[in-house]
Amino acid sequence: MEWMIGAACASLVAGAAYAKKSLTLSGGLAAILMGTIYYGAGNLFWFGTLLLFFITSTLLSRFRKDRKREMEKSYAKTGNRDAGQVMANGGMGMLLCLANWLIPHPAWMYAFIGVMATVTSDTWATEIGSLSRKPPRSVLTLKVLTPGASGGVSILGSFAAALGGIVIGLGAFVFAQISGLELGSWLGWTLVGLIGGLAGAFADSYLGATMQNMYRCKVCGREVEVHDHCGQPTVSARGWSWMSNDVVNVLSSVIGACIAIGIGSILAL
């Protein structure tokens, strides 16, 4: 029954997102598969936290979208998420959910919060930070960068990242309570979300500034994540050829998960 409920709820949410063009067809199918597993192998703690990330991030992607339109041309992924982006953001959490289903242990839950806090913090930092009136600075050198440049951070974006991690931590605690799970205090989960999310988000910026495969536009000279910009093919600028934006998301999620396990174990929630 849990698997059927998960499939029905996931189909409803993914269908609505597809209709609103927040998901492509492949993204919608991936979301249905993922949501079914999250609820079937888990419960509201897992499914609700995933949904909290997806809904808040989708809403933020539409907030003042006109001001973000130019910068989105530089991103490999935009608000219209495909299967690759869906799996990059939620696939790690799905594996943790399955692991907990097979071998229940609190560490899987700590790691899950770290993963979801990371993808939420990173998304919120991008969506809100891009609205900052001050240009971002390099996470490595603190030099001023062009808005939208990979590896850039801002005060507004960092604040948004912290807030995203807190929301995931508190949300997970609420969903755990509703599900009848005894997982400690709200403060402990808030700290796991906050610290894990910030660690993962800054890891994402670091990888973006050092290893991510980036391209340069031959027309405007901007460093971008896409193969075409200003109507012309871009050329390779730096980074490792296999280190795509999706790979960066996965690696930063792993880092956020590891930090969350450490914080959760220390606090014993």
C-alpha positions in Angstrom: 0.0 0.0 0.0 2.9 2.4 0.8 4.3 1.9 -2.6 1.0 2.6 -4.3 0.5 5.7 -2.2 4.0 6.9 -3.1 3.4 6.3 -6.8 0.1 8.2 -6.7 1.5 11.2 -4.7 4.6 11.3 -6.9 2.6 11.2 -10.1 0.3 14.0 -8.9 3.2 16.3 -7.9 5.3 15.4 -11.0 2.3 15.9 -13.3 1.6 19.3 -11.9 5.3 20.3 -12.2 5.4 19.1 -15.8 2.2 21.1 -16.6 3.9 24.2 -15.1 7.1 23.4 -17.1 9.1 23.0 -14.0 10.0 19.5 -15.2 10.7 18.1 -18.6 9.1 14.8 -19.6 12.2 12.9 -18.6 12.4 14.9 -15.3 8.8 14.1 -14.5 9.3 10.3 -15.1 12.4 10.4 -12.9 10.5 12.3 -10.2 7.7 9.7 -10.2 10.2 6.9 -9.8 12.1 8.7 -7.1 9.0 9.7 -5.1 7.6 6.2 -5.2 10.8 4.8 -3.7 11.0 7.6 -1.1 7.6 6.8 0.2 7.4 3.1 -0.4 10.8 2.3 1.1 10.6 5.1 3.6 7.8 7.3 4.9 6.7 10.9 5.2 10.1 11.8 6.8 11.8 10.9 3.5 9.1 11.9 1.0 8.1 15.1 2.8 11.7 16.4 3.0 12.2 15.7 -0.7 8.9 17.5 -1.4 10.0 20.4 0.8 13.1 20.9 -1.3 11.4 20.5 -4.6 8.5 22.9 -3.9 10.5 25.7 -2.3 13.2 25.5 -5.0 10.6 25.6 -7.8 8.9 28.6 -6.3 12.2 30.4 -5.8 13.2 29.6 -9.4 10.1 31.6 -10.5 10.7 34.5 -8.1 11.7 37.6 -10.2 12.5 35.3 -13.1 12.8 38.2 -15.5 15.9 39.5 -13.6 17.5 36.0 -13.8 16.8 35.3 -17.4 20.1 36.6 -18.8 22.2 34.7 -16.2 20.3 31.5 -16.8 21.7 31.4 -20.3 25.1 30.7 -18.7 23.8 27.7 -16.6 23.8 24.1 -17.8 20.6 23.6 -15.9 17.7 26.0 -15.4 14.3 25.9 -13.7 13.0 23.4 -16.2 14.7 20.3 -14.7 15.4 17.2 -16.7 16.0 13.6 -15.5 19.8 14.3 -15.0 19.2 17.2 -12.7 16.4 15.4 -10.8 18.7 12.4 -10.2 21.7 14.7 -9.3 19.6 16.4 -6.7 17.6 13.5 -5.3 19.3 10.3 -6.4 21.7 10.2 -3.5 18.8 10.6 -1.0 17.0 7.8 -2.8 19.9 5.4 -2.3 20.1 6.4 1.4 16.4 5.7 1.7 16.8 2.3 0.2 19.8 1.6 2.5 17.8 2.5 5.6 15.0 0.2 4.3 17.4 -2.7 4.1 19.6 -1.9 7.2 17.9 0.7 9.4 20.4 3.0 11.1 20.2 6.7 12.2 23.4 7.4 10.2 21.4 7.0 7.0 19.0 9.7 8.2 21.8 12.1 9.2 23.3 11.6 5.7 19.9 12.2 4.1 19.5 15.5 5.8 23.0 16.5 4.8 22.2 15.7 1.1 18.9 17.4 1.0 20.2 20.4 2.9 23.1 20.7 0.4 20.9 20.7 -2.7 18.5 23.1 -1.0 21.2 25.4 0.2 22.9 25.4 -3.2 19.7 26.1 -5.1 18.5 28.8 -2.7 22.0 30.4 -2.9 21.8 30.5 -6.7 18.2 31.7 -6.9 18.4 34.4 -4.2 22.0 35.3 -4.5 21.6 36.1 -8.2 19.3 38.9 -7.2 22.1 40.6 -5.1 22.9 44.1 -6.1 26.6 43.5 -5.3 28.6 41.3 -7.7 29.7 37.9 -6.4 33.3 37.2 -5.3 35.4 34.1 -6.0 35.3 31.5 -3.2 39.0 31.1 -3.7 40.5 34.6 -4.1 37.6 36.9 -3.1 38.0 38.8 -6.4 34.9 40.3 -7.9 33.3 38.0 -10.6 30.7 38.5 -13.2 27.2 37.6 -11.9 26.4 34.0 -12.6 30.0 32.9 -12.7 30.8 29.5 -11.3 32.6 29.5 -8.0 31.1 32.9 -7.0 29.6 33.6 -3.6 27.8 36.6 -2.1 26.6 37.6 1.3 23.0 37.4 0.2 23.6 34.0 -1.4 25.3 32.7 1.7 22.5 33.8 3.9 20.0 32.1 1.6 22.1 28.9 1.7 22.1 29.0 5.5 18.3 29.6 5.6 17.7 26.7 3.1 19.7 24.3 5.4 17.7 25.4 8.4 14.4 24.9 6.6 15.4 21.3 5.7 16.5 20.5 9.2 13.4 21.8 10.8 11.1 20.3 8.1 12.7 16.9 8.5 12.2 17.1 12.3 8.5 17.9 11.8 8.0 15.1 9.3 9.8 12.7 11.6 7.4 13.6 14.4 4.4 13.1 12.2 5.8 9.7 11.2 6.3 8.6 14.8 10.1 8.6 14.7 11.9 9.6 17.8 14.9 11.4 16.5 15.9 13.9 19.2 15.5 17.6 19.4 14.5 20.2 16.8 17.7 22.1 17.6 19.9 19.1 16.7 18.2 18.6 13.4 18.4 22.3 12.7 22.2 22.3 13.2 22.6 19.2 11.1 20.7 20.9 8.2 22.5 24.2 8.7 26.1 23.0 8.9 25.6 20.1 6.4 23.9 22.4 3.9 26.5 25.2 4.2 29.4 22.7 3.9 27.9 21.1 0.8 27.0 24.5 -0.8 30.5 25.9 -0.3 32.0 22.6 -1.6 29.8 23.1 -4.7 31.3 26.6 -5.2 34.8 25.3 -4.6 34.4 22.5 -7.1 32.8 25.0 -9.6 35.8 27.3 -9.2 38.5 24.6 -9.6 37.4 21.4 -11.3 34.1 21.9 -13.1 34.3 21.7 -16.9 33.6 25.3 -18.1 33.4 26.9 -21.5 34.0 30.4 -22.8 31.7 32.3 -25.1 33.6 33.5 -28.3 31.2 36.5 -28.6 30.9 38.0 -25.1 33.9 36.3 -23.5 31.9 35.1 -20.5 32.8 31.8 -18.8 29.7 29.6 -19.0 28.5 26.0 -18.4 26.8 25.6 -21.7 28.0 24.5 -25.2 26.2 27.4 -26.9 26.1 31.1 -25.9 25.2 34.3 -27.8 24.1 32.1 -30.6 27.5 30.6 -31.1 29.3 27.4 -30.0 31.5 27.9 -26.9 35.1 26.6 -26.5 36.6 24.7 -23.6 38.1 27.1 -21.0 39.1 25.0 -18.0 38.3 22.1 -15.7 38.1 18.3 -16.1 36.1 17.1 -19.1 33.9 14.7 -17.0 33.3 17.2 -14.2 29.9 18.4 -15.3 27.4 20.4 -13.2 25.5 17.3 -12.3 28.7 15.6 -11.1 29.6 18.6 -9.0 26.1 18.4 -7.4 26.6 14.7 -6.5 30.1 15.2 -5.0 29.0 18.2 -3.0 26.0 16.2 -1.7 28.4 13.5 -0.6 30.4 16.0 1.3 27.3 17.5 2.9 26.2 14.0 3.9 29.5 13.2 5.5 29.5 16.4 7.5 25.9 15.8 8.6 26.8 12.3 9.9 29.6 13.8 11.9 27.5 16.6 13.4 24.6 14.2 14.1 26.9 11.7 15.8 28.5 14.4 18.0 25.2 15.9 19.0 23.6 12.5 19.3 20.5 14.5 18.5 
